[in-house]
Amino acid sequence: MMSNRTKKGDVLLSIKGLKIQGFSDEKWHDIINGIDLTLHAGEVLGLIGESGAGKSTLGLAAMGYTQPGCRITEGEIIFDGVDLAKLSDVEKRKFWGDRMTYVAQSAAASFNPARRLIVQTTASTIRAGIKNRQDAYDDAKQLYDVLNLPDPDNIGDRYPHQVSGGQLQRVMTAMAMSPRPDLLVFDEPTTALDVTTQVEVLASMRSIVEEFNTAAIYITHDLAVVAQMADVIKVLRYGCEVEEAPTRQMLSAPKEAYTKSLWSVRALEKPQQTAKASVLSLKNIDASYGIQKVLHAVNIEVPKGSTVAVVGESGSGKSTAARVITGLLPQLSGTVKFDGEVLPPALVNRSKEQKRRIQMIYQMADTAMNPRQTVREIIGRPLEFYLGIRGAEQTKRVIELLEMIELDANFMERLPGELSGGQKQRICIARALAAEPEFIICDEVTSALDQIVQEGILKLLMRLQEELGLTYLFITHDISTVNAIADQVVVMNQGEVVEQGLKTEVFQPPHPDYTALLLSSVPEMDPDWLTNLISKRVV
Amino acid sequence: MKPEPNTYSALGEVAAVHERRSLWTRIVIDLRKAPFTARFGMVVILAYMLVAIFAPVLAPYGEAEVFPEPYAPWSSIYIFGTDQIGRDIFSRMIYGARNTVGIAVATTFLAFLIGGALGLAAAINRSWLDQVLSRSVDVLMAIPSLIFALVLLSIFGSTVTNLILIIAVLDSTRVFRLTRAVALNVVVMDYVEAARLRGEGLGWIMRREILPNIMPPLIAEFGLRFCFVFLTIAALSFLGVGIQPPTADWGSMVRDNASLIMFAQYDLKVGLTPLLPAAAIALLTVAINFVVDWFLHKTSGLHDE
């Protein structure tokens, strides 16, 4: 089946010299600075770049849409012979939801919680008069089937909260496919999903785009994901194009240094250390939130001076384990032993010294720092609190710590709101270091950051470990991060430890079933990876 | 330092953020952008404060000085005439600013101290303490506060201290509710957990981690609460259990001279006399609300373009 409006190979969309400005801090800034883009019918274009590179703005502009507070200042967006940049909203609305559709990042936030899925799936198709209600419903069920949703005939009768995140993302793809658009824009559709779910969603998205031969723009910051989806990849930075090339060529021979640096984090690999005496051990830990039990007889050993990565999907209990170690969630049974002594379960019963030796770094650096305190206060407080360092000596020590995390004294009087994401996470690391801890729990510290910033943070953490002999418990769901930093790996699933051992042992077969599934689901840079994986899993 | 292209450097990101302005420059910028209503409000509040502070200098006569001529008309000697026992109304209005406003400020501060501290403690603790405090507040709020204040003042006697304490306690229930509600949103943030993990005490978490982040709604509430306290005092004085004579107070001045309204048909100015203290109350209330509105608008982030 093929769209009757355009033929494969025709130029469907062509953007020329596009400039978009956004309004903030009382002036206009360039977001997109002169970008050209050509998309043929039936082609998938991958847009990749860091946050703030202008990927989403460009993706939306391809539909002629600009977010509130943005304006198109120059250039043309020619879709099938019509310049969208010159049309009024009313005229553009005839294209939206009919010939061009959009799949948003957070499906859960994008659905109307009060309407059934199938009603939302078909709404724009029926409104545009493409099909009548019955045909649209039948077609939606067919789409659910192609997208591999369970029980395709009835799943549409459910409400958004009754299906999982991955399923909801696929329903949204069905919604976007329902009017059989010529152009589909995917805006980071799998970023919020677990790896094992991501594979399923990617596979369904790709099959549906191929089946209906739809042109698509796929926006992501994950190169391995885009490699599976796109025919052509365009790299953006600061609103400008860095380079564009067919996928295979881009992966095998990137021209620009910036493009190469985009996947450098995946090349990081820590030489594995051999096991030493353990500094922290969890024995038979059971824990629960209220009546819901989340940890079942968990045993974890953390050798001194090494990094133990805890991997697992959301809900696997990895963060709960961290809460037990810190004393925020007293365990029901079992013991936490640190440096030979048993820690009291509840935080209030632990001594200041015990608290000082275990520090924690959070996933969201934004919420982990008080927005009303300056960097000096944030880093200075643990110095004063644990070590009694005040006044000029404290200032000196804060500067030392700032230099240790590769920043400098200029940052002392800044508020967290005046820092970038990577800088914020660095300040959080400095705050943890200020207490002179021996053990640091890193809870998904890099998952909210861009790849290239991630690399900087991971390198910093490794250097600090070498210099200060720190021990890390590194919670993550990203296997390439594990590769980059871990000595040992603990795999968790549904509150239980599936496997624990040296990185090389865990990553080498034979695996328990769950580890095998998790490892095979991590996207690789190979553009054939998804195809191979699907054929392997079917067999 | 010039960042090298195509490589990541933390220092290179510096250029993207601006220097933080000093507190004083920020205040000046804010004031310059303030709308007319807010400026008007600030001028009025400032004027009231000056009058309250310099009352003995400004007033032509003493607060309780009695002249042999009761109900004197407006004249060059007694600007707004005299009251039923011959005290100069203009002088009493000036002293009234000091008494009524002073007591209202003290009461509001006390209400915020009690309600704010308990609200924060309840939000952080969340267990039995929260339950006990919240339910007691519910009980207090279930009783109409003016009637409750009347009863308590009749029992304990209408001294200034009692007046301040009773109104402060009754009004602190509203402050408690607000503080608890806004603090609950902040308590769940990671930085509060981080402070707890560090081993910080309740006092530190309340003062340093939570309070600065909930200040805007509290300050706005302070302005509104002040108006209500002010009106409650005036109402109680009007009813005769508030500020006691001979202390000058706007509420009781309205009551004492209320009968003069009947003479408006003979002399308009005499009829206006009881409305003067009432107007003074109204003007201050409006002025404060102008300033609070502006402040709320500025901090809420709701800017209609």
Contacts between the chains, C-beta under 8 A, distances in Angstrom:
chain1	res1	chain2	res2	distance
A	256	B	6	7.2
A	257	B	6	4.4
A	257	B	7	7.7
A	258	B	5	8.0
A	258	B	6	4.3
A	261	B	6	6.6
A	261	B	7	6.7
A	261	B	8	7.1
A	326	B	197	5.6
A	327	B	197	7.8
A	328	B	193	6.9
A	328	B	196	7.5
A	328	B	197	6.9
A	347	B	196	7.0
A	347	B	197	7.0
A	347	B	199	7.7
A	350	B	199	7.8
A	352	B	199	5.4
A	355	B	197	6.8
A	355	B	198	6.5
A	355	B	199	4.6
A	359	B	197	7.9
A	360	B	194	7.1
A	360	B	197	6.0
A	362	B	190	4.7
A	362	B	194	7.2
A	364	B	190	6.4
A	367	B	189	4.9
A	367	B	190	4.4
A	367	B	191	6.6
A	368	B	190	4.1
A	368	B	191	5.6
A	368	B	194	6.0
A	369	B	191	5.5
A	370	B	191	4.6
A	370	B	208	7.6
A	370	B	209	5.6
A	370	B	212	7.3
A	370	B	213	7.0
A	371	B	213	6.7
A	372	B	212	3.8
A	372	B	213	5.8
A	373	B	208	7.6
A	373	B	212	7.8
A	381	B	198	7.5
A	382	B	198	6.2
A	385	B	198	6.1
A	385	B	199	7.3
A	385	B	200	7.1
A	386	B	198	7.7
A	405	B	10	7.8
A	406	B	10	5.0
A	406	B	11	7.3
A	407	B	10	5.8
A	407	B	11	7.1
A	408	B	11	7.0
A	410	B	14	6.9
A	413	B	20	6.1
A	414	B	17	7.3
A	414	B	20	6.3
A	415	B	20	6.6
A	418	B	17	4.7
A	418	B	18	7.3
A	418	B	20	6.3
A	419	B	17	6.8
A	420	B	13	4.6
A	420	B	16	6.6
A	420	B	17	7.3
A	422	B	8	7.8
A	422	B	10	6.2
A	422	B	13	6.8
A	423	B	10	6.0
A	423	B	13	6.1
A	426	B	10	6.3
A	431	B	194	7.7
A	435	B	198	7.6
A	452	B	8	4.8
A	453	B	8	6.4
A	455	B	8	7.2
A	456	B	8	5.3
A	456	B	10	6.6
